[in-house]
Amino acid sequence: MRMKSFDWHSDSISRNTVIAKSYRNTQNVRRFFIKECGAAFKFDRPFMAWLKDGVEKTMGDAADEWLRRAAEKQKV
């Protein structure tokens, strides 16, 4: 039996949600990142490339990575 694929538009996203090949930037995803990373969150090309690089990761990993990148930008 095939599992229903994750709906990035309406399914509940948590830090444990696995970023699958079906990943899409949706308002639901943006809300998750703003909740986890703060109002300054925005997508950029390097972060998007990291999200879709094929390495298994969770949304929690992605939020942590975005915060790490934001902290690096503050150091410059």
N, C-alpha and C positions, 0 to 999 in steps of 0.2 A: 504494500500500500504506500502510495506516495504522500509525503507530508506537504501540507499547504505551504507555499513559499511566503516569506515574510513580506508584509505590506508596509513599506516605508512611509506611506501616507497616513495610515491609521492605526497600525499595531503599536502597542506600548513599547517604548524604547527604554532600556535600562543600561547600566554600565556593563552588564554581562551579555548584552545583545551582540552576537557575532556579526561582523561585517562580511557579508557574503557577496558573491558575484552580482547578485540582484540589487546591491546597494544603489540608492538614489538620493540625491540632495533634495529633500522635501522640506516643507514648513515644519513638519513633525521633527525632522532631524535637526533643523535650525533651533527649534524650541529646546531640544535636549541639550545642544551645545551651549546655548545661552544660559540655561539653568546650571550646567556644570562649569562653564568657563567665564561667565559674566557677560555683561552687556557689550563689551568690546569685541566679542566673538564675530569673526567674519571668515568666509572661505577665501583662500588664495590658491594660486596654481600649485606651489610646492606642497602645500598641505593636502590638496586634492590628489596629487600624484602619489603621495605617501599613503593616503587612504586606499587607493585603488592599485597598489603595487603587487597584489596577489599574496602577500604574506598574511597568514591568519591573525586577526586581531579583533578586539572587542571595541564597543563604543567607549568604554572606560579607558582603554588604551589610547584611543583617538583623542579623548578629552585631555588626558594627561600629556600627550604629545603636543597638542595645540598650546596648552599652558606652558610647556617647556620652551616651545618656539617663541611664544610671546615674551617670556622672561629673557631669552637670548636677545631679542630685538631691543629690550630695555637697556641691556648692557652696552649696546653700540652707541 
